[in-house]
Amino acid sequence: MQPYGNLEGKTALVCGASQGIGWATAKALAASGARIVMAARTAEALEQRLKELSGAGHAVWAVDLQNLQQIRDGYGSWGRGSEEVVHILVNNSGGPPAGALHAVAAEAFDAPWRQQLLAAHELMRAVLPGMKAAGYGRMINVISTSVKAPLRGLGVSNTIRAAVANWSKTLSVELAPFGITVNNVLPGATMTQRLVYIIEGKAASTGHSVENIQNEMLAEIPAGRFGSPDEVAAAIAFLASPAAAYITGINLPVDGGRTPNL
């Protein structure tokens, strides 16, 4: 029994799939019957994950999402060619470095702009013809609750993530007539390497202990705990399923109730 809906016969391209939320998403979609193309920078890490993924027929694509030409040249190189239909696109990649917005140079926006927004746009353009032809498409962007309420100390991320959210909303209107949905999943404090990096960075900059920083963060979460990548992946897998066909253009927080607004 597929836990999130039957995705047999569907292909999912999952970015950032070698760890964290991306890896959890690859597992969830594979459990629902999808063929998975796992994308990340490091071929060795992807090959190891390929051995651990349930099901058969999966593939890997080693690609640097900051390199737009590499995306264009390498799309479809995972084995079935650029003509293969990708029914599900999960845009997911690491966030920009933490820091106060007023303290960064303008150049600090360059790399995350390419990695977060322009890469997603290139991938959208690559998968769109196949989705239109199939009459089935799911584009899901893993961004941040900061699009609803900016997070302190994440100035560049707050800015870039908001741009991605509005890009997504615009696409959702344009693509709905083709049976293609475009949605954003907004993870809260999720136990990944990114969260560890943020906690350790705050501890170093404030002189407080890692434990104190963790407790301060937990105090802001009504659920009283950090989330797991699997919990975020469950939301992504639902939005990728046929059951979510009438849901498009939304921001879905998966944050234990931390976001202070609707």
C-alpha positions in Angstrom: 0.0 0.0 0.0 1.4 3.4 -1.0 1.4 5.7 2.0 0.9 8.9 0.1 -1.0 7.9 -3.0 -0.2 5.8 -6.0 2.6 7.3 -8.1 3.4 4.3 -10.2 4.4 5.2 -13.7 5.5 8.7 -12.5 9.0 10.1 -12.5 10.2 12.5 -9.8 13.2 14.7 -10.0 14.3 15.5 -6.4 17.0 18.1 -5.9 19.3 18.0 -2.9 18.5 14.3 -2.6 21.7 13.1 -1.0 20.8 14.3 2.5 18.2 15.9 4.8 14.8 16.8 3.4 15.7 15.8 -0.1 16.7 12.3 0.8 13.6 11.9 3.0 11.5 13.0 0.0 13.2 10.6 -2.4 12.3 7.8 0.0 8.7 8.9 0.4 8.1 9.2 -3.3 9.8 5.9 -4.0 7.5 4.3 -1.4 4.6 5.6 -3.4 5.8 3.9 -6.5 7.6 6.7 -8.4 10.8 6.4 -10.3 13.3 8.8 -8.6 16.0 10.9 -10.2 18.1 12.1 -7.3 20.1 15.3 -8.0 22.9 16.8 -5.9 26.4 18.0 -6.4 28.4 14.9 -5.2 28.2 11.8 -7.4 29.6 9.5 -4.7 27.0 10.5 -2.1 24.2 10.0 -4.7 25.5 6.6 -5.7 25.5 5.5 -2.1 21.9 6.8 -1.7 20.9 4.9 -4.8 21.9 1.7 -3.1 19.7 2.5 -0.1 16.5 3.5 -2.1 13.7 1.1 -2.3 12.3 0.0 -5.6 14.0 -0.2 -9.0 14.8 1.9 -12.0 16.0 5.0 -10.1 18.8 7.2 -11.3 21.2 9.9 -10.1 22.2 13.3 -11.6 25.3 15.0 -10.3 24.7 18.7 -10.9 25.7 22.0 -9.3 22.5 24.1 -9.1 24.5 27.3 -9.1 25.7 26.5 -12.6 22.9 27.2 -15.0 24.8 26.0 -18.0 25.5 22.7 -16.3 21.7 22.3 -15.7 20.9 23.0 -19.3 23.6 20.7 -20.7 23.1 17.9 -18.2 19.3 17.7 -18.1 18.2 14.1 -19.0 21.7 12.8 -18.8 20.7 10.3 -16.1 19.9 7.6 -18.6 16.6 8.0 -20.4 17.4 11.1 -22.3 15.9 14.6 -22.2 12.7 13.3 -23.7 11.8 11.5 -20.5 8.7 13.0 -18.8 9.4 14.2 -15.3 6.0 14.4 -13.6 7.2 15.7 -10.3 9.8 18.3 -9.7 11.0 19.0 -6.1 13.1 22.1 -6.0 15.2 21.8 -2.8 18.7 23.1 -2.0 20.7 24.5 0.9 20.0 28.0 2.1 22.3 31.0 2.1 24.7 31.6 5.0 23.2 33.2 8.1 23.8 36.9 8.9 22.3 40.3 9.3 21.0 41.7 6.1 22.5 45.2 6.5 26.0 43.7 7.0 26.3 41.8 3.7 27.6 43.0 0.4 25.4 43.0 -2.6 27.4 40.1 -4.1 26.2 37.9 -1.3 22.9 37.5 -3.2 24.5 36.2 -6.4 25.1 32.6 -5.6 21.8 32.0 -3.7 19.8 33.8 -6.4 21.2 31.4 -9.0 20.8 28.3 -6.7 17.4 29.0 -5.4 15.5 30.9 -8.1 17.3 30.7 -11.4 18.0 27.0 -11.1 14.3 26.3 -10.2 13.4 28.4 -13.3 15.7 26.4 -15.6 14.4 23.1 -14.2 10.8 24.3 -14.6 11.4 25.1 -18.3 13.0 21.7 -18.8 10.2 19.6 -17.3 7.3 21.7 -18.5 6.8 20.3 -22.0 6.6 16.8 -20.7 4.2 17.7 -17.9 1.9 19.5 -20.4 1.9 16.5 -22.7 1.1 14.1 -19.8 -1.6 16.4 -18.4 0.0 15.8 -15.0 2.6 17.9 -13.2 3.6 18.7 -9.7 6.2 21.4 -8.9 7.0 21.6 -5.2 9.5 24.1 -3.8 11.0 23.6 -0.4 11.7 27.0 0.9 11.1 28.4 4.4 8.5 29.8 6.8 10.4 33.1 6.4 8.1 33.8 3.4 5.3 34.4 6.0 7.4 35.9 8.8 11.1 36.8 8.2 13.5 35.0 10.6 16.1 37.0 12.5 19.7 36.5 11.4 18.8 35.1 8.0 18.6 38.2 5.9 19.7 36.9 2.6 17.6 33.8 2.9 14.5 35.8 3.8 14.9 37.9 0.7 15.6 35.1 -1.8 13.0 32.7 -0.4 10.3 35.4 -0.7 11.2 35.8 -4.4 10.9 32.1 -4.9 7.5 32.1 -3.2 6.1 34.8 -5.6 7.7 33.1 -8.6 5.8 30.0 -7.6 2.5 31.7 -7.1 2.8 33.3 -10.5 3.5 30.0 -12.1 0.6 28.3 -10.3 -1.8 30.6 -12.1 -0.2 30.2 -15.5 0.1 26.4 -15.4 -3.2 25.4 -13.6 -5.1 25.0 -17.0 -2.6 22.2 -18.0 -3.2 20.0 -14.9 0.1 21.3 -13.3 0.2 22.4 -9.7 2.9 24.6 -8.1 3.2 24.7 -4.4 5.6 25.6 -1.6 6.4 23.6 1.4 7.8 25.7 4.3 9.8 23.7 6.8 10.2 25.2 10.2 13.1 24.1 12.5 13.8 20.7 11.1 16.7 18.5 12.4 19.0 18.7 9.4 22.7 19.8 9.0 21.4 23.3 8.1 19.7 23.6 11.5 22.9 22.4 13.3 24.8 25.0 11.3 22.3 27.8 12.4 22.4 26.7 16.0 26.1 26.5 16.2 26.5 29.9 14.4 24.1 31.6 16.9 26.0 30.1 19.8 29.3 31.3 18.4 28.0 34.8 17.7 26.3 35.3 21.1 28.6 33.4 23.4 25.8 31.2 24.6 25.9 27.5 24.7 24.4 25.3 21.9 22.0 23.9 24.5 20.8 27.4 25.4 20.2 28.3 21.7 18.3 25.1 21.2 16.1 25.7 24.2 15.4 29.3 23.0 14.3 27.9 19.6 12.2 25.2 21.1 10.4 27.7 23.3 9.1 29.3 20.1 7.6 26.1 18.8 4.1 25.1 20.2 4.8 21.5 19.4 7.8 21.7 21.8 10.3 19.9 19.5 12.2 20.1 16.2 10.7 18.5 13.1 12.1 15.6 11.2 12.9 15.5 7.5 10.4 12.6 7.1 7.6 14.9 8.4 8.4 17.5 5.7 8.7 14.8 3.1 5.2 13.5 4.0 3.8 16.9 3.1 5.7 17.0 -0.2 4.6 13.5 -1.1 1.0 14.4 -0.6 1.3 17.5 -2.8 2.9 15.3 -5.4 0.0 12.8 -5.4 -3.1 12.7 -7.6 -5.1 13.4 -4.4 -3.7 17.0 -4.4 -4.8 17.9 -7.9 -7.0 20.8 -6.7 -4.4 22.3 -4.4 -2.1 24.9 -6.1 -0.5 28.2 -5.3 -0.2 27.6 -1.6 2.5 28.0 1.1 2.3 25.0 3.4 4.2 25.4 6.7 5.4 22.3 8.4 6.7 23.9 11.5 5.0 22.6 14.6 2.9 25.8 14.8 5.8 28.2 15.1 4.7 30.6 12.3 2.8 33.4 14.1 0.4 34.2 11.2 -2.0 32.3 9.0 
